[in-house]
Structures are given as structure tokens and as C-alpha cells.
Amino acid sequence: MKTYCLRLIILGLAAVPMLLPSTVRAARHPGQALAVFQGPEFQGGAKDLVGTSFGGEEVNTIYAQATGPRSQMQVKFKIPALPAGPQFVHLRGRDDDAPGVCAIAVRLNRTIVFEGPNPFSASRFGNHKWPIPDQALLPGENTLTIECREKEGRAGSPPWFQVAFCAIGPDPYVIPSDVHRRFCVVLPTERRPFPEPLPPGQSPGFKWRGTKGWGWFPEQYLEEIPWLAKFKMNFLMNCYISMFDIEHHQNWADGEANRWWEALPPAKKAAYEKVVRACQAHQIEFCFGMNPNLASKRFITPDSPADLEALYQHYAWMQSLGVRWFNISLDDISKGIDASAHARVVNTIFRRLRAQDAQAQMIFCPTYYWGDGTGKDQQPYLEVLARELDPDVYLFWTGDAVVGPVSRKAAETFRRIGGHRVFLWDNYPVNDDQPTMHLGPVVDRDPDLGEVIDGYMGNPLRKQNQGNRLPLATCADYAYNPAAYDPLRSIGQAILHVAEQPEQRAVLAELVEAYAGMLIWSPPKRPTGFNAVRHRFGEILALPHSRQAARAYVDYLTQLAARMQTAFPDRFLPERETLQQDVKIISDQLHQRYPEL
């Protein structure tokens, strides 16, 4: 089994707090820590005054008691119940560089765990542990406080003490898995069935599992359909931007590309008929969608028979090919937001389709498609849909926010207020055609969402549809067997299923590490245009004495780009271009900061 962790490989200095102390790594049967904290997570101290990056660690610093609130730091944590067996405070810290040793006190709630000259080195960070006295640890909320016991001194000068990392747990211990803090790609030694098989007699988590395009051209859909089938997905929706005249308008939002009232050119219709036939050959439901109001100079009028007929012509064409799933989207618009008018448009088209085929299905993407539906503008709009939209229509929903976690609680509330069945439009790994990639596994989706949501549809990268197969595979894994979903296992298996050769797999593993994605890098909230490579380089460049680490990062990604070209001479061309552009951008930034390099 091979492990790749770019944050640790490149930034061994800044990433040390993520590493387990050596005693923990060597343990054969460690227990799980109750709580873990990086130094800056402690409140108080002097991190706001002196910063957090010292000696290759991210820390908080305390000074003499004369500095007042800067003389102590504390962190609160909750535990549901007291664990069996002895527990310890594990600390990674460093003493000041003065001749004497700084005295500290470590207090858990009201109990002193340690008091006196600290046992840490002044030359480097080290690890130490103290047993927690009986009855000091409480079920529920606890407070850990670390104080400087030296009386005289000023902030910025000795005496001081720094904390880089702390864990509350047994000895030895392991840190609970947190994919946001410690994301590493682990390549399994063997390829497993994928998605993760279900227990006998159990149905998939979502009945409908698939993706859509994002301004894709017909050849992109055709290229990905076999992969959907390989990942046990059974649903593909065209992007409504694909139905714009993107063949002749590079800027799909120019107001001229969306001419929904016109018949599609014969060549374009023929190309999409191939897409429909390919889906049918792979037992994938093709869903046809359009958005007449997005970036359009002519909004649809719900009471205009001519407008409704112009829109219906496209749906009738698709229905003649045997398509049974349809979508009308009226999202991402700033005017014409009228729930009653929207319902009339959808109802008219849907009922005409149902008159031809009783099995026809419609999914409507409302203008307010995120959150739990209780927002000031959202709730009145959704309540009108609940009353006026045909009850057989599904509603698209992106989760608790436009981008981010997706919870069952928010889904239940949105479904109750909207009054219709819900189909999840998962905004991952979408980059909205921006110069970035999100290649890490999908995370932060509740495992029981399928109990209140009928379908799952991912939203992809635009140009990098081959690289999109990696996160798409994890979406498929989650949607098929959410109860057993493990994002780290999933992305490892995804790489093994997408690439065959060892070097190809190694390159993809490191590419995923570099572009782990907006979900892995949150919190805080990251937008679809978030670029992990550029962000990480900015973090490196902000470190004191960053020359060596910044140069190493640029060199590493330069080598990765070269290895990717060798491993995939005819594949992943847009992905390679994104990486090469980022290498150029951060190289220019490096030379601006350090002209001598």
C-alpha cells in the first residue's frame, strides 16, 4: 500500500502538527483520542500578536503573567461519556530560548495535571504526556487551560512557551480520522469491486445515481457514458448550457447563445441522438433539460401559447427518442422570479409529456434550490410550488448551501416546505469552468439521505471530464452504498479503477493530493473556483523564511507535470494544461518574492 500526502511531503515544516508522535505511530493497538487540537485552535495566548508559524509548526504562544490574557490559552471540548482506562494529556510544545526554563501549568477543568518548569526543549518541538487524575475529566463539556507561571516579562520576549498540538486520549492513541485535516491518498494493494458491494438483500442508497454535464459537447457525454455504467450509475442529464449555441459562442452567457425558442440545428440533434442511444445501450436513463431564462434575451411567458410551444418542441423531440426523464431549470436568475408562473410553465410541458407517455418524469430546478427552505425569500416561493406545481414533479436541491455539506435534516425541511419529492443536485466536483480542479473524494454527505431523497446527481468539471472520473467514482460509491462509504478508501479504489499502470496511478494519486478540492479544504467555505495549488502556495509564501519550501513546492509540481505528460501522453490534456498553468503562475510569484531564484 502506497501513501501520498502532498501537504506532508512538501510542507514537512508547516504540517508537522498533523503527524502522530513517534510513540503513537509505533503502537500496535492504539486507542482513539477523545479530542485533538492544533496550537492555533487554543483561544487566548498571543497568536494575534506574534503569529502562528514558528519553527515549522503552527502554534499558539503564552507569555509571562504580567501580559495578562496573553499568559494563558484554553480550549473547550465535549465528550459523550467517560472512557474506560487511564487517559492522558499529550502535548507537543517548545520552551523559550532563554537560559532558564519557563514554568507552566496544565489544568483540566479545575484539576492541575502538571505544574512546574516545562519538560520541553528550547531547540526543537517535542512531545510529552501527563496522566489525567481521576475525576478530572468530565462527561460533557471540558476546558483545558495552559498557563505561563512566570510572573515578569513582556509579550514578544522570554519567558514564553509554545503549543503546537494537543490530544486527550489513552496511551498510546490514534487521532480520529478527519479528512479535512489529514487528507492523504492511499493506493490500495489490490483493486476491490466498485462501488462498495451492498449487503445481501439491501437496495442502493439512492434509486437514481448519476451526473450531468457542464457545458459539455456531445463527445464528452459519449466519452463518459461507459464510465457511468462502470460505476453502477444509471442517470445522465445534459447541461442546459449544452443546448445553448456554444458551438458558435465561446461566451455562453453573452445573451445570444441561449436561443431556446429556435429549433436546434440538424447536426446538433443528430449528435445528441447518439448520446441518447449510448445511454440506452448502457441502461442509463437520459434526462433532457433546458433553462429558457438563463442568460437569455427572451424570457419565457407562461401564458403565451407560442412560447410554450417553442419550448415544448425540444421535449417532444427527445420523447420521440424514447427519453422519459426531463428537466426544466429556472435557477440562477435575478429577475422573473415568480413561483406561480414557474409552476405554470413546468406543469404545461410536463402534462403534455405525460399525455404521450404515462411514465414521463419531470424534475424542476427552482430559483431557490439550496438551504432548508426557511429563508425569507425562499419559503414563500417554495410554498407556492407546494400548492401549484404538479405533485408528481421532483424538485432539484443542492444541499444545505449552494456548495458544501448536505444533511438529512435540511433535506427533510426543504422537502416539507416545497411539498414535493427531492432529487439531489450535488454541486461537486463542479468548477464552473474556472481554472481549477476538485479531484478529492466527496465528503460531508449524511449516510441516510437516501431515506428522504430519491435521486443523486453530481455536477462535474467542465473541460476536465477525464479527471472528473476520480471524484465522480467516489460520488457513485457514496450514492450506491452510503452506509459503508469511506472517502479515503473510495478515492484510492477510484484511482485503481481509472488507471492501470503503477506510475499512472502514482501520478493520479499525487494530482488528487495537489487538487484535493473545495470540500476537503473546508471549512471555511470554499467556492467552486477555489484553487488548492495556488492557495497552498500562498500559505507557503506567507511563512517566515519561505524560500526553501516555496522553491520545493514549485519544483515538485513542475516534476509532477512532466511525469503526467509521460504517463498519459494522449490523455488528461485539459488536466495537464490546468497543472501547467498553475505551475507558471506560482513560479512567477516565487520569482517576484525571491528574484534571485
Order of alpha helices (4+ residues) and beta strands (2+ residues): beta-alpha-alpha-beta-beta-beta-alpha-beta-beta-beta-beta-beta-beta-beta-beta-beta-beta-beta-beta-beta-alpha-beta-alpha-beta-alpha-beta-alpha-beta-alpha-beta-alpha-beta-beta-alpha-alpha-alpha-alpha-alpha-alpha
